[in-house]
C-alpha cells in the first residue's frame, strides 16, 4: 500500500494552476514537472513521513544489484576483489578483472541503472542514474584517473541485507596485476 502526503500534492496542483494563469502554457509544463516530482516524493514516503522506504522493501537499485550478482558474484556484500590500498577512505573501492573492461563496465552499469533516470554528470566525465524511489545513485566513468580502468560507483540508500551500501568497482584488464587506487 502506498502512502502519500495529500497536502503536498494539492499544493503542487495549486502552483501549477497559478503558474498557468499567470505565465501561460510554458509555465504550465514546468508546473507539471513540479507536480510530478511532488507525486514521486509523496509516493515514496511512508505513513510516518520519514522519507525512507519501509523496512524489508527492496529499492529498484537493490533489485538491480541482485540481478548483477548473477553475473558478478557478491562476496560478503561486495563485488569484485579488494584493492591494495593503505587508505581507510578507499575501502569501498573494488576491482573486477576481465578481458573486456569497457564492455563489462557498460553491462554492469546498464544492469544497475535499469529503471532509473539517467543524466550526464556535472563534470561531463560520465553518466549518473538517480532512483526516485529512495534517492540511490549509480555513476559510470569510462575514463578514470586509473588508465584503462573504467569504474562504476553506486550509493544504495535503502538498508538491504547482504549488500554494502557504497561501492566503487574498477574493471581491470586480465593479465595485469591488481592495481593500487
C-alpha positions in Angstrom: 0.0 0.0 0.0 1.3 3.4 -0.9 1.0 6.4 1.5 1.5 10.0 0.4 1.0 13.5 1.7 -2.2 14.8 0.1 -1.4 18.3 1.2 1.9 18.4 -0.7 0.2 17.0 -3.7 -2.6 19.6 -3.6 -0.1 22.4 -3.1 1.7 21.3 -6.3 -1.5 21.3 -8.2 -2.3 24.8 -6.9 1.1 26.0 -8.0 0.6 24.6 -11.4 -2.7 26.3 -11.9 -1.4 29.7 -10.6 1.6 29.5 -13.0 -0.6 28.6 -15.9 -2.9 31.5 -15.4 0.0 34.0 -14.8 2.6 32.9 -17.3 0.9 30.8 -20.0 1.4 27.3 -21.4 5.2 27.0 -21.0 4.9 27.6 -17.2 2.1 25.1 -17.1 4.5 22.4 -18.4 7.1 23.5 -15.8 4.4 23.2 -13.1 3.5 19.7 -14.3 7.1 18.7 -13.7 6.8 20.2 -10.1 3.6 18.2 -9.6 5.2 15.0 -10.9 8.2 15.5 -8.6 5.9 16.1 -5.7 3.9 13.0 -6.6 7.0 10.9 -6.8 8.2 12.2 -3.4 4.8 11.6 -1.8 4.7 8.1 -3.2 8.0 7.1 -1.6 7.2 8.3 1.9 5.6 6.1 4.4 2.9 7.0 6.9 5.4 8.3 9.4 6.6 10.7 6.7 10.3 9.8 7.2 11.1 10.0 3.5 12.6 6.4 3.7 11.2 3.2 2.3 9.6 0.8 4.7 11.9 -1.8 6.2 12.1 -5.0 4.2 11.1 -3.4 0.9 13.9 -3.6 -1.8 14.5 -0.4 -3.8 14.9 -0.6 -7.6 18.7 -0.4 -7.3 18.8 -3.2 -4.7 16.8 -5.4 -7.1 19.2 -4.5 -9.9 22.2 -5.3 -7.7 20.8 -8.8 -7.1 20.4 -9.2 -10.9 24.0 -8.1 -11.5 25.2 -10.5 -8.8 24.1 -13.4 -11.1 27.0 -12.4 -13.4 29.3 -10.7 -11.0 29.0 -12.6 -7.7 28.9 -10.8 -4.4 31.4 -11.8 -1.7 30.3 -10.7 1.8 28.2 -8.0 0.2 31.0 -6.7 -2.1 31.5 -7.0 -5.8 35.0 -8.0 -7.1 38.3 -8.1 -5.2 39.5 -5.6 -2.6 42.1 -3.0 -3.7 45.7 -3.0 -2.5 45.2 0.3 -0.6 46.6 1.6 2.7 44.0 4.3 3.0 40.9 3.6 5.0 39.0 6.1 2.9 39.1 3.8 -0.1 37.8 0.6 1.4 34.7 0.8 -0.8 36.9 0.6 -3.9 36.9 -2.9 -5.5 38.1 -4.4 -8.8 36.8 -6.9 -11.3 39.4 -8.5 -13.5 38.1 -9.1 -17.0 39.1 -9.5 -20.7 36.9 -6.6 -21.8 36.8 -3.8 -19.1 34.8 -1.3 -21.1 32.2 -3.9 -22.2 31.8 -5.3 -18.8 31.6 -1.9 -17.2 28.8 -0.9 -19.6 26.9 -4.1 -18.9 27.3 -3.8 -15.2 26.2 -0.1 -15.3 23.3 -1.0 -17.6 22.1 -3.7 -15.2 22.4 -1.4 -12.1 20.8 1.6 -13.8 17.7 -0.1 -15.2 14.6 1.8 -14.1 16.4 5.0 -13.1 16.7 8.4 -14.6 20.0 8.9 -16.4 21.7 12.3 -16.9 25.2 13.4 -17.7 27.4 14.1 -14.7 28.1 17.7 -13.9 31.8 17.4 -14.7 31.0 15.9 -18.1 33.2 12.8 -17.5 30.4 10.2 -17.2 26.8 9.5 -16.6 24.7 9.3 -13.4 21.4 7.5 -12.8 19.1 8.6 -10.0 16.4 6.4 -8.5 13.4 8.3 -7.3 12.1 5.5 -5.0 14.8 6.0 -2.4 17.4 8.5 -3.7 20.0 5.9 -4.6 22.6 6.7 -7.4 24.8 4.9 -9.9 27.7 6.6 -11.7 29.7 5.3 -14.7 33.1 6.7 -15.9 34.8 5.1 -18.8 37.9 7.4 -18.4 39.2 7.4 -14.9 42.5 8.5 -13.3 43.4 4.8 -13.5 44.5 4.1 -17.1 42.2 1.7 -19.0 40.1 1.0 -15.9 36.5 2.2 -16.2 34.6 2.5 -13.0 31.0 2.1 -11.8 30.1 3.5 -8.4 26.8 3.2 -6.5 25.2 4.5 -3.3 22.4 2.4 -2.0 20.1 4.4 0.3 17.9 1.6 1.4 19.1 -0.8 4.1 19.4 -4.2 2.4 20.8 -7.3 4.0 23.9 -8.6 2.4 24.8 -5.6 0.2 27.3 -3.0 1.1 25.7 0.4 0.6 28.6 2.2 -1.2 30.9 0.6 -3.7 33.2 1.7 -6.5 34.1 -1.1 -8.9 37.0 -0.7 -11.3 37.1 -3.1 -14.3 40.7 -4.1 -14.9 42.1 -6.0 -17.9 43.0 -9.7 -17.4 46.7 -10.4 -17.2 47.5 -7.3 -15.2 48.2 -7.4 -11.5 45.9 -5.9 -9.0 46.3 -2.1 -9.1 46.6 0.5 -6.4 43.9 3.1 -6.5 
